[in-house]
């Protein structure tokens, strides 16, 4: 199948709805960057793909295609449902914008978002994304990536969500790392201590010599 798809694209054919339906969810994850680039964005309006099992790179590329395909419906309530299968490749800036649209995202969708994008979201933005599903986030707080996201947030901001999230950064606490300074001399500590011990006697000897001379 992979060889057939490659040959099809090499002949200059775009991956239209018919081709995408033939490829289906089973083979979409096998497409490389060149083949993904051959997808005609409007084709995604008619094809049904599920890239959830694909690599992050594939998800990212398919999201950009889907975003272009549904750009004309961006301000319509149906936009979220259309873009939903591809949100695993959405950058943080798009998720931040989506958080203002009252989409009531399921937590099961939230935890499959692009990890680096999720980590850039503020507690308020997560609240905007999840909406009525926000209380369910507490059930996931001991699991990645929710646990990792919580650790990056101020606990005071998490408390404002009123869903029982714990493990955030405490106010006024600073992690202090004690530096290990190298020895200023290569001499053993015992030798240094002995030198300091003999210093008064040496000074006294010099003083006596100075007086007698």
N, CA, C and O of each residue as an XYZ file, in Angstrom:
852
protein
N       0.826     -1.207      0.000
C       0.000      0.000      0.000
C       0.860      1.257      0.000
O       0.571      2.217     -0.714
N       1.912      1.244      0.801
C       2.789      2.402      0.875
C       3.444      2.686     -0.470
O       3.564      3.841     -0.877
N       3.870      1.626     -1.161
C       4.508      1.786     -2.472
C       3.516      2.319     -3.494
O       3.869      3.143     -4.338
N       2.279      1.851     -3.419
C       1.249      2.298     -4.361
C       0.934      3.775     -4.152
O       0.760      4.522     -5.114
N       0.863      4.191     -2.890
C       0.592      5.599     -2.587
C       1.738      6.470     -3.086
O       1.520      7.530     -3.673
N       2.960      6.007     -2.843
C       4.139      6.761     -3.283
C       4.137      6.933     -4.794
O       4.408      8.021     -5.302
N       3.830      5.854     -5.509
C       3.799      5.910     -6.973
C       2.699      6.848     -7.454
O       2.886      7.593     -8.416
N       1.574      6.809     -6.792
C       0.427      7.654     -7.149
C       0.802      9.129     -7.038
O       0.477      9.928     -7.915
N       1.489      9.482     -5.951
C       1.886     10.877     -5.731
C       2.993     11.279     -6.694
O       3.007     12.405     -7.191
N       3.926     10.358     -6.962
C       5.032     10.655     -7.877
C       4.535     10.967     -9.280
O       5.199     11.682    -10.031
N       3.383     10.439     -9.633
C       2.802     10.708    -10.950
C       2.120     12.072    -11.011
O       1.543     12.452    -12.031
N       2.199     12.801     -9.888
C       1.647     14.149     -9.874
C       0.199     14.232     -9.457
O      -0.439     15.270     -9.638
N      -0.328     13.168     -8.907
C      -1.732     13.156     -8.494
C      -1.889     13.715     -7.081
O      -1.095     13.418     -6.188
N      -2.915     14.517     -6.899
C      -3.225     15.022     -5.559
C      -4.030     13.973     -4.807
O      -4.738     13.164     -5.407
N      -3.910     14.002     -3.501
C      -4.698     13.074     -2.688
C      -6.065     13.711     -2.444
O      -6.257     14.465     -1.491
N      -7.008     13.388     -3.329
C      -8.361     13.934     -3.269
C      -9.236     13.064     -2.365
O      -8.751     12.072     -1.822
N     -10.509     13.412     -2.193
C     -11.367     12.620     -1.300
C     -11.412     11.136     -1.640
O     -11.409     10.291     -0.744
N     -11.454     10.816     -2.930
C     -11.498      9.410     -3.332
C     -10.229      8.682     -2.903
O     -10.282      7.564     -2.391
N      -9.085      9.337     -3.121
C      -7.813      8.727     -2.742
C      -7.702      8.593     -1.229
O      -7.222      7.578     -0.726
N      -8.147      9.617     -0.504
C      -8.063      9.578      0.957
C      -8.971      8.499      1.538
O      -8.617      7.840      2.515
N     -10.140      8.324      0.932
C     -11.036      7.264      1.395
C     -10.414      5.894      1.146
O     -10.582      4.968      1.939
N      -9.692      5.779      0.032
C      -9.028      4.510     -0.280
C      -7.888      4.248      0.701
O      -7.665      3.115      1.128
N      -7.172      5.316      1.049
C      -6.079      5.185      2.022
C      -6.637      4.862      3.397
O      -6.178      3.940      4.073
N      -7.636      5.639      3.797
C      -8.307      5.402      5.066
C      -7.417      5.620      6.275
O      -6.234      5.938      6.151
N      -8.002      5.446      7.434
C      -7.277      5.631      8.688
C      -6.144      4.626      8.835
O      -5.133      4.911      9.478
N      -6.314      3.462      8.244
C      -5.327      2.394      8.401
C      -3.966      2.778      7.840
O      -2.933      2.425      8.408
N      -3.967      3.505      6.718
C      -2.704      3.804      6.046
C      -2.280      5.266      6.123
O      -1.177      5.608      5.699
N      -3.133      6.128      6.653
C      -2.801      7.551      6.662
C      -1.520      7.820      7.452
O      -0.780      8.752      7.137
N      -1.261      7.014      8.466
C      -0.064      7.223      9.289
C       1.214      6.806      8.566
O       2.316      7.101      9.031
N       1.071      6.125      7.435
C       2.241      5.698      6.671
C       2.707      6.772      5.700
O       3.783      6.656      5.114
N       1.909      7.807      5.527
C       2.263      8.860      4.576
C       3.454      9.661      5.092
O       3.513     10.020      6.267
N       4.400      9.934      4.198
C       5.529     10.779      4.589
C       5.182     12.243      4.334
O       4.081     12.560      3.882
N       6.125     13.126      4.627
C       5.854     14.564      4.516
C       5.482     14.968      3.092
O       4.605     15.808      2.890
N       6.145     14.373      2.111
C       5.848     14.699      0.709
C       4.435     14.281      0.339
O       3.704     15.023     -0.317
N       4.062     13.087      0.766
C       2.728     12.568      0.450
C       1.642     13.343      1.190
O       0.562     13.586      0.653
N       1.940     13.725      2.425
C       0.979     14.544      3.169
C       0.810     15.902      2.500
O      -0.276     16.482      2.499
N       1.907     16.396      1.931
C       1.838     17.672      1.228
C       0.977     17.607     -0.017
O       0.507     18.635     -0.506
N       0.766     16.394     -0.537
C      -0.048     16.222     -1.744
C      -1.544     16.198     -1.441
O      -2.363     16.138     -2.357
N      -1.898     16.245     -0.169
C      -3.319     16.261      0.187
C      -3.916     17.608     -0.187
O      -3.399     18.657      0.197
N      -4.985     17.570     -0.923
C      -5.708     18.790     -1.282
C      -6.570     19.164     -0.077
O      -7.512     18.436      0.234
N      -6.281     20.284      0.622
C      -7.003     20.616      1.858
C      -8.523     20.477      1.779
O      -9.116     19.909      2.696
N      -9.184     20.973      0.720
C     -10.642     20.817      0.665
C     -11.106     19.359      0.707
O     -12.258     19.076      1.034
N     -10.198     18.438      0.373
C     -10.564     17.021      0.389
C     -10.907     16.541      1.791
O     -11.677     15.595      1.961
N     -10.333     17.197      2.793
C     -10.592     16.782      4.170
C     -12.023     17.089      4.600
O     -12.494     16.571      5.612
N     -12.708     17.924      3.840
C     -14.107     18.203      4.161
C     -14.989     16.997      3.853
O     -16.067     16.841      4.426
N     -14.515     16.144      2.939
C     -15.314     14.999      2.505
C     -14.754     13.669      2.999
O     -15.469     12.669      3.054
N     -13.485     13.664      3.353
C     -12.863     12.423      3.817
C     -12.970     12.312      5.333
O     -13.073     13.318      6.035
N     -12.945     11.099      5.821
C     -13.013     10.861      7.262
C     -11.725     10.178      7.706
O     -11.521      8.989      7.457
N     -10.863     10.943      8.365
C      -9.575     10.414      8.801
C      -9.445     10.506     10.315
O     -10.014     11.394     10.951
N      -8.692      9.579     10.873
C      -8.417      9.595     12.307
C      -6.908      9.450     12.499
O      -6.387      8.334     12.484
N      -6.204     10.566     12.678
C      -4.745     10.506     12.807
C      -4.252     10.296     14.237
O      -3.072     10.511     14.515
N      -5.121      9.888     15.137
C      -4.752      9.796     16.554
C      -3.598      8.835     16.813
O      -2.860      9.000     17.785
N      -3.436      7.833     15.949
C      -2.359      6.855     16.154
C      -1.095      7.211     15.385
O      -0.126      6.452     15.404
N      -1.094      8.344     14.716
C       0.046      8.737     13.883
C       1.149      9.387     14.717
O       0.959      9.706     15.890
N       2.294      9.572     14.086
C       3.401     10.270     14.738
C       3.019     11.731     14.942
O       2.100     12.240     14.301
N       3.739     12.400     15.848
C       3.430     13.805     16.109
C       3.647     14.655     14.865
O       2.889     15.593     14.617
N       4.659     14.343     14.093
C       4.916     15.105     12.871
C       3.744     14.997     11.901
O       3.336     15.988     11.296
N       3.206     13.783     11.759
C       2.059     13.581     10.871
C       0.842     14.334     11.383
O       0.115     14.947     10.602
N       0.619     14.291     12.688
C      -0.503     15.027     13.275
C      -0.371     16.526     13.013
O      -1.349     17.199     12.687
N       0.850     17.035     13.159
C       1.076     18.470     12.945
C       0.748     18.873     11.510
O       0.099     19.892     11.274
N       1.202     18.064     10.560
C       0.975     18.379      9.145
C      -0.501     18.259      8.779
O      -1.029     19.089      8.039
N      -1.159     17.237      9.291
C      -2.581     17.059      8.989
C      -3.421     18.164      9.623
O      -4.426     18.591      9.056
N      -3.006     18.621     10.797
C      -3.747     19.717     11.427
C      -3.699     20.964     10.553
O      -4.717     21.631     10.366
N      -2.533     21.279     10.021
C      -2.414     22.461      9.169
C      -3.289     22.333      7.926
O      -3.890     23.310      7.479
N      -3.357     21.125      7.372
C      -4.225     20.887      6.214
C      -5.697     21.066      6.599
O      -6.472     21.686      5.871
N      -6.062     20.512      7.750
C      -7.451     20.605      8.200
C      -7.827     22.048      8.538
O      -8.939     22.491      8.251
N      -6.898     22.769      9.145
C      -7.160     24.167      9.482
C      -7.450     24.975      8.224
O      -8.340     25.825      8.208
N      -6.685     24.698      7.171
C      -6.916     25.382      5.895
C      -8.246     24.953      5.282
O      -8.973     25.767      4.713
N      -8.550     23.660      5.407
C      -9.785     23.138      4.814
C     -11.028     23.760      5.436
O     -12.009     24.030      4.743
N     -10.982     23.986      6.752
C     -12.168     24.478      7.462
C     -12.064     25.947      7.858
O     -12.836     26.426      8.689
N     -11.118     26.653      7.269
C     -10.896     28.052      7.652
C     -12.128     28.920      7.445
O     -12.357     29.866      8.199
N     -12.915     28.604      6.433
C     -14.108     29.399      6.159
C     -15.200     29.221      7.195
O     -16.151     30.001      7.237
N     -15.071     28.195      8.035
C     -16.083     27.917      9.056
C     -15.557     28.174     10.466
O     -16.153     27.745     11.454
N     -14.444     28.873     10.537
C     -13.763     29.070     11.812
C     -14.654     29.719     12.868
O     -14.530     29.411     14.053
N     -15.537     30.598     12.458
C     -16.365     31.325     13.424
C     -17.744     30.684     13.612
O     -18.620     31.265     14.251
N     -17.927     29.504     13.061
C     -19.203     28.805     13.209
C     -19.114     27.780     14.339
O     -18.040     27.234     14.589
N     -20.217     27.513     15.017
C     -20.210     26.522     16.105
C     -19.735     25.143     15.654
O     -19.176     24.386     16.447
N     -19.957     24.819     14.385
C     -19.592     23.492     13.881
C     -18.086     23.326     13.688
O     -17.608     22.209     13.491
N     -17.339     24.424     13.742
C     -15.900     24.356     13.463
C     -15.182     23.392     14.401
O     -14.325     22.620     13.970
N     -15.532     23.438     15.671
C     -14.838     22.589     16.644
C     -14.999     21.109     16.303
O     -14.033     20.349     16.369
N     -16.196     20.704     15.944
C     -16.428     19.296     15.611
C     -15.679     18.898     14.345
O     -15.250     17.753     14.206
N     -15.524     19.837     13.430
C     -14.818     19.541     12.184
C     -13.315     19.388     12.405
O     -12.680     18.506     11.828
N     -12.762     20.250     13.240
C     -11.314     20.251     13.462
C     -10.900     19.257     14.549
O      -9.720     18.935     14.682
N     -11.861     18.780     15.316
C     -11.591     17.920     16.473
C     -10.668     16.733     16.185
O      -9.740     16.506     16.962
N     -10.876     15.961     15.103
C     -10.001     14.802     14.877
C      -8.534     15.168     14.669
O      -7.657     14.312     14.780
N      -8.268     16.431     14.370
C      -6.912     16.856     14.022
C      -6.247     17.700     15.105
O      -5.122     18.167     14.921
N      -6.925     17.901     16.227
C      -6.411     18.799     17.266
C      -5.128     18.304     17.917
O      -4.434     19.079     18.576
N      -4.805     17.043     17.747
C      -3.565     16.517     18.305
C      -2.325     17.157     17.712
O      -1.222     16.980     18.229
N      -2.501     17.904     16.623
C      -1.372     18.590     16.004
C      -1.458     20.098     16.102
O      -0.693     20.807     15.449
N      -2.385     20.601     16.914
C      -2.604     22.050     17.002
C      -1.524     22.739     17.823
O      -1.156     22.243     18.887
N      -1.006     23.879     17.350
C      -0.037     24.650     18.139
C      -0.742     25.369     19.281
O      -1.965     25.501     19.286
N       0.040     25.830     20.238
C      -0.525     26.471     21.427
C      -1.374     27.688     21.079
O      -2.420     27.909     21.690
N      -0.935     28.477     20.106
C      -1.660     29.708     19.774
C      -3.082     29.402     19.312
O      -4.000     30.173     19.591
N      -3.271     28.293     18.612
C      -4.616     27.931     18.151
C      -5.471     27.400     19.297
O      -6.677     27.638     19.340
N      -4.845     26.683     20.217
C      -5.591     26.185     21.377
C      -6.018     27.348     22.274
O      -7.112     27.337     22.839
N      -5.153     28.342     22.399
C      -5.490     29.526     23.190
C      -6.701     30.241     22.586
O      -7.588     30.698     23.307
N      -6.724     30.328     21.262
C      -7.857     30.961     20.588
C      -9.121     30.128     20.771
O     -10.207     30.672     20.970
N      -8.976     28.816     20.705
C     -10.117     27.919     20.848
C     -10.702     27.975     22.255
O     -11.888     27.711     22.453
N      -9.863     28.322     23.230
C     -10.331     28.370     24.623
C     -11.365     29.467     24.846
O     -12.027     29.492     25.883
N     -11.507     30.363     23.892
C     -12.468     31.464     24.015
C     -13.814     31.136     23.368
O     -14.725     31.963     23.352
N     -13.926     29.911     22.834
C     -15.123     29.571     22.054
C     -16.104     28.640     22.758
O     -17.039     28.146     22.127
N     -15.911     28.391     24.051
C     -16.851     27.540     24.809
C     -17.075     26.185     24.132
O     -18.208     25.801     23.842
N     -15.978     25.471     23.888
C     -16.095     24.211     23.144
C     -16.380     23.005     24.039
O     -16.779     21.952     23.541
N     -16.179     23.143     25.361
C     -16.421     22.028     26.287
C     -15.681     20.759     25.848
O     -16.284     19.701     25.667
N     -14.388     20.889     25.687
C     -13.554     19.765     25.268
C     -13.558     18.657     26.320
O     -13.502     18.932     27.518
N     -13.625     17.416     25.870
C     -13.522     16.283     26.784
C     -12.090     16.163     27.292
O     -11.144     16.488     26.574
N     -11.932     15.698     28.522
C     -10.591     15.531     29.079
C      -9.822     14.473     28.294
O      -8.601     14.568     28.163
N     -10.518     13.471     27.773
C      -9.843     12.441     26.979
C      -9.243     13.028     25.703
O      -8.249     12.514     25.190
N      -9.835     14.086     25.199
C      -9.253     14.802     24.059
C      -8.110     15.693     24.530
O      -7.070     15.783     23.877
N      -8.310     16.339     25.651
C      -7.311     17.259     26.205
C      -5.965     16.566     26.413
O      -4.922     17.137     26.096
N      -5.978     15.350     26.939
C      -4.720     14.661     27.252
C      -4.016     14.137     26.004
O      -2.877     13.676     26.085
N      -4.678     14.201     24.857
C      -4.030     13.767     23.614
C      -3.545     14.953     22.779
O      -3.063     14.773     21.661
N      -3.673     16.158     23.321
C      -3.191     17.336     22.603
C      -1.671     17.296     22.492
O      -0.991     16.601     23.248
N      -1.174     18.036     21.561
C       0.274     18.163     21.371
C       0.902     18.611     22.691
O       0.549     19.662     23.225
N       1.817     17.825     23.203
C       2.343     18.051     24.546
C       2.932     19.451     24.728
O       2.621     20.134     25.703
N       3.769     19.870     23.801
C       4.420     21.169     23.949
C       3.404     22.302     23.908
O       3.614     23.351     24.517
N       2.304     22.093     23.192
C       1.247     23.105     23.141
C       0.501     23.160     24.461
O       0.203     24.239     24.973
N       0.205     22.001     25.002
C      -0.531     21.921     26.260
C       0.226     22.626     27.384
O      -0.381     23.297     28.219
N       1.550     22.473     27.404
C       2.353     23.045     28.484
C       2.352     24.575     28.477
O       2.688     25.196     29.485
N       1.982     25.181     27.365
C       1.956     26.639     27.272
C       0.604     27.231     27.691
O       0.452     28.452     27.743
N      -0.360     26.386     27.984
C      -1.686     26.881     28.347
C      -1.733     27.301     29.811
O      -1.151     26.640     30.671
N      -2.422     28.392     30.089
C      -2.615     28.849     31.462
C      -3.827     28.131     32.062
O      -4.636     27.569     31.323
N      -3.962     28.144     33.383
C      -5.150     27.537     33.994
C      -6.457     28.111     33.452
O      -7.420     27.371     33.249
N      -6.498     29.409     33.219
C      -7.716     30.023     32.687
C      -8.019     29.528     31.281
O      -9.181     29.336     30.922
N      -6.984     29.324     30.491
C      -7.185     28.830     29.126
C      -7.650     27.376     29.133
O      -8.478     26.978     28.314
N      -7.117     26.596     30.055
C      -7.576     25.211     30.191
C      -9.037     25.190     30.626
O      -9.827     24.375     30.150
N      -9.381     26.085     31.525
C     -10.775     26.202     31.947
C     -11.661     26.549     30.756
O     -12.763     26.018     30.620
N     -11.174     27.445     29.893
C     -11.945     27.822     28.713
C     -12.119     26.667     27.743
O     -13.172     26.531     27.120
N     -11.095     25.837     27.612
C     -11.184     24.690     26.710
C     -12.141     23.624     27.237
O     -12.990     23.119     26.503
N     -11.993     23.290     28.515
C     -12.766     22.180     29.078
C     -14.189     22.578     29.457
O     -15.102     21.755     29.390
N     -14.378     23.822     29.850
C     -15.721     24.274     30.198
C     -16.367     23.418     31.268
O     -15.825     23.269     32.363
N     -17.508     22.863     30.957
C     -18.260     22.063     31.918
C     -17.545     20.762     32.288
O     -17.912     20.111     33.266
N     -16.539     20.386     31.522
C     -15.797     19.151     31.796
C     -14.578     19.374     32.693
O     -13.837     18.432     32.976
N     -14.368     20.606     33.136
C     -13.197     20.931     33.950
C     -13.061     20.069     35.210
O     -11.947     19.643     35.514
N     -14.139     19.787     35.961
C     -13.988     18.982     37.182
C     -13.346     17.615     36.946
O     -12.721     17.061     37.851
N     -13.495     17.070     35.740
C     -12.920     15.756     35.448
C     -11.395     15.788     35.417
O     -10.745     14.746     35.504
N     -10.829     16.987     35.294
C      -9.374     17.103     35.214
C      -8.704     16.588     36.486
O      -7.581     16.086     36.442
N      -9.399     16.715     37.622
C      -8.831     16.272     38.898
C      -8.546     14.771     38.895
O      -7.632     14.317     39.582
N      -9.308     14.007     38.141
C      -9.096     12.556     38.081
C      -7.816     12.196     37.335
O      -7.303     11.084     37.464
N      -7.312     13.136     36.563
C      -6.125     12.887     35.744
C      -4.875     13.540     36.312
O      -3.809     13.451     35.702
N      -4.977     14.192     37.460
C      -3.866     15.021     37.916
C      -2.626     14.236     38.342
O      -1.552     14.818     38.498
N      -2.758     12.943     38.527
C      -1.590     12.136     38.876
C      -0.987     11.435     37.667
O      -0.057     10.638     37.796
N      -1.528     11.743     36.487
C      -1.045     11.101     35.268
C      -0.526     12.140     34.278
O      -1.011     13.270     34.218
N       0.463     11.725     33.515
C       0.989     12.595     32.465
C      -0.023     12.635     31.314
O      -0.658     11.617     31.037
N      -0.193     13.767     30.641
C       0.563     15.021     30.754
C      -0.038     16.025     31.739
O       0.525     17.100     31.945
N      -1.180     15.683     32.350
C      -1.824     16.629     33.265
C      -0.916     16.923     34.451
O      -0.780     18.077     34.857
N      -0.296     15.890     35.008
C       0.611     16.084     36.145
C       1.745     17.044     35.778
O       2.099     17.927     36.559
N       2.306     16.861     34.588
C       3.420     17.709     34.152
C       2.964     19.153     33.944
O       3.697     20.096     34.241
N       1.754     19.309     33.435
C       1.210     20.661     33.236
C       0.979     21.341     34.586
O       1.298     22.519     34.751
N       0.428     20.609     35.540
C       0.152     21.163     36.871
C       1.432     21.679     37.515
O       1.429     22.744     38.134
N       2.515     20.943     37.377
C       3.775     21.317     38.017
C       4.351     22.617     37.469
O       5.219     23.224     38.098
N       3.881     23.045     36.315
C       4.354     24.296     35.716
C       3.498     25.499     36.112
O       3.837     26.638     35.792
N       2.383     25.243     36.811
C       1.445     26.311     37.141
C       1.601     26.756     38.597
O       2.038     25.985     39.452
N       1.240     27.999     38.859
C       1.205     28.488     40.239
C       0.015     27.848     40.957
O      -1.094     27.800     40.425
N       0.261     27.364     42.156
C      -0.812     26.715     42.903
C      -1.966     27.682     43.162
O      -3.128     27.276     43.174
N      -1.647     28.953     43.368
C      -2.701     29.942     43.619
C      -3.649     30.058     42.426
O      -4.846     30.277     42.608
N      -3.123     29.911     41.204
C      -3.966     29.982     40.012
C      -4.769     28.696     39.840
O      -5.910     28.728     39.378
N      -4.174     27.569     40.212
C      -4.907     26.301     40.159
C      -6.058     26.310     41.161
O      -7.136     25.783     40.886
N      -5.819     26.915     42.326
C      -6.863     26.978     43.357
C      -8.082     27.759     42.867
O      -9.209     27.488     43.282
N      -7.850     28.716     41.993
C      -8.950     29.536     41.484
C      -9.887     28.752     40.564
O     -10.984     29.214     40.249
N      -9.452     27.570     40.137
C     -10.314     26.724     39.305
C     -11.327     25.954     40.153
O     -12.361     25.514     39.651
N     -11.018     25.794     41.453
C     -11.938     25.161     42.408
C     -12.315     23.725     42.012
O     -13.469     23.317     42.138
N     -11.322     22.973     41.535
C     -11.596     21.568     41.200
C     -10.657     20.618     41.937
O     -10.653     19.416     41.672
N      -9.853     21.161     42.874
C      -9.017     20.304     43.704
C      -7.687     19.897     43.104
O      -7.145     18.852     43.464
N      -7.151     20.694     42.200
C      -5.845     20.370     41.621
C      -4.734     20.771     42.590
O      -4.739     21.884     43.117
N      -3.796     19.881     42.822
C      -2.677     20.156     43.721
C      -1.367     19.775     43.037
O      -1.347     19.031     42.057
N      -0.267     20.312     43.587
C       1.042     19.982     43.032
C       1.666     21.101     42.233
O       2.722     20.924     41.625
N       1.008     22.277     42.230
C       1.556     23.419     41.506
C       2.655     24.104     42.294
O       2.963     23.709     43.419
N       3.247     25.133     41.701
C       4.329     25.871     42.350
C       3.776     26.750     43.467
O       2.803     27.478     43.271
N       4.397     26.678     44.627
C       3.978     27.488     45.761
C       4.561     28.891     45.655
O       5.672     29.076     45.158
N       3.810     29.865     46.120
C       4.272     31.253     46.097
C       5.391     31.453     47.113
O       5.328     30.923     48.222
N       6.411     32.215     46.739
C       7.454     32.595     47.676
C       8.525     31.564     47.909
O       9.433     31.786     48.710
N       8.441     30.432     47.222
C       9.462     29.407     47.399
C      10.442     29.459     46.238
O      10.049     29.570     45.077
N      11.716     29.378     46.570
C      12.765     29.395     45.558
C      13.640     28.166     45.752
O      14.095     27.884     46.860
N      13.868     27.452     44.685
C      14.775     26.313     44.766
C      16.210     26.822     44.777
O      16.671     27.437     43.815
N      16.906     26.561     45.869
C      18.281     27.028     46.008
C      19.232     25.859     45.802
O      19.158     24.845     46.495
N      20.107     26.022     44.853
C      21.110     24.994     44.585
C      22.441     25.491     45.116
O      22.933     26.535     44.687
N      23.023     24.755     46.040
C      24.305     25.155     46.621
C      25.426     24.822     45.656
O      25.648     23.651     45.347
N      26.139     25.834     45.173
C      27.211     25.560     44.209
C      28.391     24.873     44.870
O      28.664     25.075     46.053
N      29.072     24.073     44.103
C      30.275     23.406     44.588
C      31.480     24.124     44.004
O      31.802     23.982     42.825
N      32.136     24.897     44.856
C      33.271     25.672     44.380
C      34.517     24.797     44.356
O      34.724     23.998     45.269
N      35.347     24.933     43.331
C      36.596     24.166     43.290
C      37.583     24.719     44.303
O      37.520     25.894     44.666
N      38.478     23.884     44.751
C      39.494     24.320     45.709
C      40.365     25.388     45.073
O      40.730     25.279     43.902
N      40.699     26.421     45.838
C      41.507     27.519     45.300
C      42.972     27.148     45.209
O      43.766     27.861     44.596
N      43.323     26.045     45.814
C      44.720     25.617     45.766
C      44.765     24.122     45.608
O      43.867     23.406     46.051
N      45.808     23.660     44.981
C      45.954     22.220     44.809
C      46.572     21.571     46.037
O      46.687     20.347     46.093
N      46.972     22.375     47.028
C      47.592     21.834     48.234
C      46.554     21.121     49.076
O      45.406     21.561     49.133
N      46.927     20.028     49.735
C      45.995     19.317     50.609
C      45.546     20.218     51.749
O      46.267     21.128     52.159
N      44.325     19.951     52.265
C      43.792     20.770     53.342
C      44.686     20.723     54.572
O      44.825     21.721     55.280
N      45.288     19.579     54.826
C      46.154     19.450     55.992
C      47.347     20.383     55.903
O      47.743     20.995     56.895
N      47.925     20.489     54.699
C      49.080     21.365     54.504
C      48.694     22.820     54.681
O      49.446     23.606     55.258
N      47.499     23.181     54.175
C      47.025     24.562     54.326
C      46.819     24.896     55.795
O      47.190     25.979     56.249
N      46.222     23.956     56.545
C      45.977     24.184     57.967
C      47.293     24.345     58.724
O      47.401     25.182     59.621
N      48.283     23.546     58.363
C      49.586     23.634     59.024
C      50.241     24.982     58.765
O      50.843     25.572     59.661
N      50.119     25.465     57.528
C      50.714     26.755     57.170
C      50.113     27.874     57.997
O      50.831     28.746     58.488
N      48.769     27.852     58.157
C      48.123     28.877     58.978
C      48.547     28.763     60.444
O      48.661     29.774     61.138
N      48.779     27.550     60.910
C      49.178     27.337     62.302
C      50.577     27.898     62.566
O      50.838     28.420     63.649
N      51.478     27.794     61.585
C      52.858     28.245     61.751
C      53.039     29.729     61.463
O      54.096     30.288     61.756
N      52.035     30.371     60.899
C      52.169     31.764     60.497
C      52.544     32.693     61.655
O      53.442     33.515     61.471
N      51.915     32.618     62.838
C      52.311     33.515     63.941
C      53.782     33.359     64.329
O      54.461     34.351     64.592
N      54.276     32.122     64.367
C      55.680     31.882     64.733
C      56.620     32.492     63.713
O      57.656     33.046     64.077
N      56.275     32.397     62.456
C      57.116     32.965     61.405
C      57.165     34.485     61.516
O      58.222     35.097     61.367
N      55.993     35.090     61.780
C      55.952     36.546     61.927
C      56.782     37.000     63.126
O      57.461     38.024     63.061
N      56.726     36.229     64.233
C      57.500     36.572     65.428
C      58.996     36.501     65.148
O      59.765     37.349     65.600
N      59.401     35.479     64.397
C      60.826     35.335     64.056
C      61.304     36.519     63.228
O      62.393     37.045     63.458
N      60.491     36.937     62.266
C      60.855     38.076     61.422
C      60.967     39.350     62.246
O      61.835     40.184     61.990
N      60.079     39.502     63.248
C      60.096     40.691     64.091
C      61.368     40.735     64.935
O      61.980     41.793     65.075
N      61.770     39.590     65.500
C      62.989     39.516     66.321
C      64.217     39.856     65.494
O      65.089     40.606     65.931
N      64.272     39.290     64.288
C      65.415     39.559     63.407
C      65.488     41.036     63.074
O      66.573     41.613     63.001
N      64.309     41.654     62.871
C      64.267     43.074     62.522
C      64.769     43.929     63.673
O      65.461     44.920     63.436
N      64.438     43.574     64.927
C      64.848     44.357     66.099
C      66.341     44.223     66.341
O      67.011     45.204     66.665
N      66.866     43.015     66.186
C      68.278     42.768     66.467
C      69.197     43.313     65.389
O      70.383     43.531     65.639
N      68.680     43.529     64.222
C      69.553     43.981     63.131
C      69.738     45.492     63.143
O      70.443     46.035     62.293
